[in-house]
Amino acid sequence: MLKRFAVLAAAIAAWAGPATAQDVVRLGNLKFAHYGAISYMKEIAPKYGLRIDEKVFAKGADIYPAMAVDQIDISASGADGAVAARGNGVKLYVVAGFANGGVRILGRPDLGAKTLADIKGKKVAVVRGGTQDLMLLAELEKNGLTWSERPGKDVQLTYFNNYADLNQALAQKYVDVICQSEPQSTQAISAGWGYEIVKPYDTPVGIPYRPLVMTEKMYTERPDVAARVLKVFVEATKTFTEKPDLAEKYVREQVFKGQLTSQDYKDAMANAAFTYDIPANHMQITADLMHKYGLGKMVNPPKSDAEWVKLDLLEKAKAELGAKTN
């Protein structure tokens, strides 16, 4: 009799399937303070029947080749990375905006420049293919400065592959100015390696917004999973917005592994914000300026936000979870 019950129980279990089965979603992310809610998504994903497999990349431009070959399902990056990928044939949609701000232009302590117009004749460094790259060029143009990687223009550009190297270059006075993200710019200031010349938010780009991006494949072929991903995103962002102490603790302890002080976190987030939304036409303005400056080497630059900005799942998730537009 016991044997018969055991066989029956096994059959029922096999028919029902595993009780904790989860759909896997592969996330490409970056290590910045204002990307913290994206990292937090993996902590609450099981509540929605998901397991988020996060991979942290050095910069946004590195994520999209992986997305192009179906190794990443969703990504967090600057708008420029998403535009370049879309413009070069990667099939993706912008499904939300997760952060804004997070850029500063810094000078070495003894530079003496009070405005960006004062940096004529100086060497300026930035990470290629990041939000800061576009923001820097837009700000240089606004101030009437020309640029090139070779001598002969108003400023000479130097490109680095990661954000930590920018701070070291400034600290060692290898360059005069850097355009940096957060919290790296805050850390450079607190370490005495540089000072803020300007937050470059007075160009046509305005305050830069970071998009949450999803492959067209997930959006169209796995709509239930896609919808749950947006619920996880909204809950994570809502949690970080409503519980700043929790947000700080998570970013400092889990994302930066204790290498970010409380004051540096607060200062970094004074120059950035968590959000759900992305302004109308923000992606198109970004695309137009990138095309103008020759960034991204796009084969087919996006023509309008209507082509690839899909906010329906976001709006539904916000309504269901009681999240207000911020």
matplotlib code that plots the C-alpha trace (Angstrom):
import matplotlib.pyplot as plt

x = [0.0, 2.8, 4.5, 1.3, 1.0, 4.6, 4.1, 0.9, 2.6, 5.5, 3.0, 1.1, 4.4, 5.5, 2.2, 2.1, 5.7, 8.2, 6.5, 9.3, 9.9, 11.1, 11.6, 15.2, 15.8, 19.4, 20.2, 23.1, 23.9, 26.6, 28.2, 26.9, 25.0, 21.9, 21.7, 21.1, 17.3, 18.1, 20.4, 17.8, 15.4, 17.0, 16.3, 12.5, 12.2, 11.2, 8.0, 7.0, 8.2, 11.4, 15.1, 17.2, 20.7, 22.7, 26.0, 27.8, 29.6, 32.4, 30.3, 27.0, 28.4, 29.7, 26.2, 24.6, 26.9, 25.7, 22.1, 22.5, 23.5, 20.7, 22.9, 21.1, 17.3, 17.2, 19.8, 20.4, 22.6, 22.9, 20.5, 23.4, 24.3, 20.7, 20.5, 23.8, 22.6, 19.2, 20.9, 23.2, 20.4, 20.1, 16.4, 15.4, 12.8, 13.0, 10.5, 11.1, 13.5, 15.2, 17.5, 18.5, 21.4, 24.6, 27.2, 29.7, 32.6, 35.6, 38.9, 42.2, 42.5, 45.0, 43.3, 41.5, 38.7, 35.4, 33.4, 33.8, 34.8, 38.0, 39.3, 40.5, 43.9, 43.4, 43.4, 39.9, 39.2, 36.0, 34.9, 34.0, 30.5, 29.0, 26.4, 29.2, 30.7, 27.6, 27.1, 30.7, 30.5, 27.1, 28.6, 31.7, 29.6, 27.4, 30.5, 31.9, 34.8, 36.1, 37.6, 39.7, 41.7, 44.7, 46.3, 45.1, 41.6, 40.4, 40.5, 42.2, 40.1, 41.5, 39.3, 39.4, 37.8, 36.5, 35.5, 38.0, 40.9, 39.4, 39.8, 43.4, 44.2, 42.9, 44.7, 48.0, 47.4, 47.7, 44.6, 43.2, 39.5, 37.2, 33.5, 32.6, 29.6, 28.4, 29.7, 33.1, 32.9, 31.9, 34.7, 37.2, 36.0, 36.1, 39.6, 40.8, 41.6, 39.3, 36.5, 33.2, 33.3, 29.8, 26.9, 26.3, 22.5, 22.0, 22.3, 19.5, 19.9, 18.9, 19.2, 20.2, 17.8, 18.9, 16.6, 15.7, 15.9, 14.4, 14.9, 12.1, 12.2, 11.2, 8.7, 6.9, 7.5, 7.4, 4.8, 3.9, 7.6, 8.0, 5.0, 6.4, 9.8, 8.2, 6.4, 9.7, 11.3, 8.5, 8.5, 12.2, 12.2, 9.2, 11.0, 14.2, 12.3, 10.2, 13.0, 16.2, 17.9, 17.4, 18.5, 21.7, 22.4, 21.9, 24.0, 26.9, 26.9, 25.8, 26.7, 29.9, 30.8, 31.6, 33.8, 31.5, 31.1, 27.7, 28.6, 29.8, 26.6, 24.5, 26.6, 26.3, 22.6, 22.2, 23.3, 21.1, 17.6, 15.7, 12.7, 10.3, 9.8, 11.6, 10.6, 8.9, 11.4, 14.4, 15.7, 15.2, 17.0, 19.8, 19.8, 19.9, 22.8, 24.8, 24.3, 25.4, 28.6, 29.3, 28.9, 27.9, 28.8, 25.1, 24.1, 20.5, 19.9, 16.5, 13.9, 11.4, 10.6, 7.4, 9.6, 11.0, 9.9, 7.2, 5.9, 2.6, 4.0, 5.4, 2.2, 0.2, 2.7, 2.7, -1.1, -1.2, 1.4, 0.3, 3.5, 3.2, 5.0, 8.2]
y = [0.0, 2.5, 1.7, 2.4, 5.8, 6.6, 5.8, 7.9, 10.9, 10.7, 10.7, 13.7, 15.6, 14.8, 15.9, 19.1, 20.1, 21.7, 24.1, 26.6, 26.7, 30.1, 31.7, 32.9, 36.4, 37.4, 41.0, 43.2, 45.9, 48.5, 49.3, 52.8, 54.2, 55.1, 51.6, 50.1, 49.4, 47.4, 45.2, 44.9, 43.4, 40.0, 40.0, 40.3, 38.4, 35.1, 36.7, 37.0, 33.5, 34.9, 34.4, 37.2, 36.3, 39.5, 40.1, 43.4, 44.9, 47.6, 50.0, 50.1, 49.6, 46.2, 44.8, 45.1, 42.6, 40.0, 41.1, 40.8, 37.1, 36.3, 36.1, 39.0, 39.6, 43.0, 45.7, 48.9, 51.5, 55.0, 56.1, 56.3, 52.7, 51.7, 54.1, 52.8, 49.2, 49.9, 51.9, 48.9, 46.3, 44.9, 44.1, 45.8, 48.0, 50.7, 49.6, 52.1, 54.7, 53.7, 56.7, 60.2, 62.6, 61.0, 63.1, 65.7, 67.3, 67.6, 69.4, 68.7, 70.7, 73.2, 73.8, 77.0, 76.7, 78.1, 77.3, 74.8, 77.7, 78.0, 74.6, 75.6, 74.0, 71.3, 67.5, 66.0, 62.3, 60.3, 56.7, 55.9, 54.9, 56.0, 58.6, 60.9, 60.8, 62.4, 64.8, 66.0, 66.7, 68.5, 70.7, 71.4, 72.5, 74.7, 76.5, 77.0, 74.6, 72.2, 68.8, 66.0, 63.1, 64.7, 68.1, 71.1, 71.7, 73.6, 70.5, 67.1, 64.1, 61.0, 57.9, 55.3, 51.9, 52.1, 54.7, 53.9, 54.7, 58.2, 59.0, 57.7, 59.8, 62.9, 62.1, 61.6, 64.8, 62.8, 64.7, 68.1, 67.3, 64.3, 63.7, 61.1, 59.1, 58.5, 57.6, 57.8, 61.6, 62.1, 59.8, 61.8, 65.0, 63.6, 62.2, 65.6, 64.5, 67.0, 69.6, 70.1, 72.4, 71.8, 69.3, 69.2, 69.4, 72.6, 71.2, 69.8, 66.4, 68.0, 65.7, 62.3, 59.4, 55.8, 53.3, 49.8, 47.8, 44.5, 42.3, 42.3, 38.5, 38.6, 41.4, 39.5, 35.8, 35.8, 38.5, 37.0, 37.0, 40.5, 41.8, 40.3, 41.8, 45.2, 44.5, 43.5, 46.7, 48.9, 47.3, 47.6, 51.2, 52.0, 50.3, 52.3, 55.6, 55.1, 53.5, 55.5, 53.9, 50.5, 51.7, 53.1, 49.9, 47.7, 49.8, 50.2, 46.7, 44.5, 46.5, 48.2, 45.6, 48.2, 50.3, 53.3, 55.5, 56.7, 60.3, 59.5, 57.6, 60.5, 63.0, 60.8, 60.4, 64.2, 64.2, 61.4, 59.9, 56.6, 56.9, 54.7, 57.0, 58.4, 61.8, 61.9, 62.1, 61.8, 58.8, 60.6, 63.7, 61.4, 59.6, 62.9, 64.3, 61.0, 61.0, 64.6, 63.9, 60.6, 58.5, 54.9, 54.5, 53.7, 52.0, 53.0, 55.6, 55.4, 57.8, 58.2, 56.9, 55.4, 52.7, 51.2, 52.9, 50.6, 51.8, 49.8, 47.2, 49.9, 51.8, 48.6, 47.6, 51.1, 51.1, 47.6, 48.4, 52.0, 53.6, 57.3, 59.0, 60.6]
z = [0.0, 0.9, -2.3, -4.3, -2.5, -3.2, -6.9, -7.0, -5.3, -7.8, -10.7, -9.3, -8.8, -12.3, -13.7, -11.7, -12.6, -10.2, -7.8, -7.9, -11.7, -12.8, -16.2, -16.6, -17.8, -18.7, -17.7, -18.9, -16.3, -15.4, -12.0, -11.3, -8.2, -10.2, -11.7, -8.3, -8.7, -11.8, -9.8, -7.1, -9.6, -9.1, -5.4, -5.9, -9.2, -7.7, -6.4, -10.1, -11.1, -12.6, -12.1, -13.3, -14.3, -14.0, -15.9, -15.3, -18.2, -18.3, -20.4, -22.2, -25.7, -24.6, -23.8, -27.2, -29.1, -26.5, -27.0, -30.8, -30.5, -28.0, -24.9, -23.1, -22.9, -21.1, -20.6, -18.7, -20.3, -21.6, -24.3, -26.8, -26.4, -27.2, -30.1, -31.6, -31.3, -32.9, -35.6, -36.4, -36.7, -33.2, -32.7, -29.4, -27.8, -25.1, -22.5, -19.7, -18.3, -15.1, -14.1, -15.1, -14.5, -13.4, -15.4, -14.4, -16.2, -13.9, -14.0, -12.3, -9.1, -10.4, -13.7, -12.8, -15.4, -14.2, -17.3, -20.1, -22.4, -20.3, -21.2, -24.7, -25.4, -22.8, -23.0, -22.3, -21.5, -21.7, -22.1, -25.7, -26.4, -23.1, -22.2, -21.1, -24.7, -26.2, -23.3, -23.6, -27.3, -27.0, -24.3, -26.2, -29.2, -27.0, -25.8, -29.3, -28.9, -31.6, -30.8, -32.2, -31.1, -32.7, -31.9, -33.8, -32.5, -29.4, -27.2, -27.8, -26.9, -25.3, -25.0, -22.2, -22.0, -18.4, -15.9, -13.2, -15.6, -16.1, -12.4, -12.4, -15.5, -13.8, -10.5, -12.3, -14.4, -17.6, -18.7, -17.7, -17.8, -17.7, -18.4, -15.7, -14.4, -10.8, -8.2, -9.9, -10.4, -6.7, -5.6, -7.7, -6.0, -2.5, -3.1, -4.2, -7.7, -9.4, -9.1, -10.9, -13.8, -15.0, -15.0, -18.8, -18.7, -20.7, -24.2, -26.5, -24.7, -21.4, -18.4, -19.8, -19.2, -19.2, -20.9, -19.9, -23.1, -24.1, -27.2, -29.7, -29.3, -25.6, -26.2, -29.0, -28.3, -24.5, -23.7, -20.3, -19.2, -20.6, -18.6, -15.4, -16.1, -16.1, -12.9, -11.2, -12.6, -11.3, -7.8, -7.5, -8.5, -6.3, -3.4, -3.9, -4.3, -1.2, 0.9, 0.3, 3.3, 1.8, -1.6, -0.1, 1.9, -1.2, -3.5, -1.1, 0.2, -2.7, -5.8, -4.6, -1.9, 0.8, -1.5, -1.6, 1.5, 2.7, 1.9, -1.6, -2.3, -1.1, -3.2, -6.2, -6.0, -5.5, -9.2, -10.3, -9.7, -10.0, -12.4, -14.3, -17.3, -20.3, -21.8, -25.2, -28.1, -25.7, -27.7, -31.0, -29.8, -28.7, -32.1, -34.1, -32.1, -32.3, -36.1, -36.2, -34.3, -36.0, -32.8, -33.0, -36.7, -37.4, -40.7, -40.3, -37.5, -35.8, -37.5, -34.7, -31.2, -32.5, -34.2, -31.1, -27.8, -26.4, -23.0, -22.9, -20.5, -18.2, -18.0, -17.2, -14.5, -12.9, -12.8, -11.2, -8.6, -7.8, -9.0, -9.8, -12.7, -11.4]

ax = plt.figure().add_subplot(projection="3d")
ax.plot(x, y, z, "-o")
ax.set_aspect("equal")
plt.show()
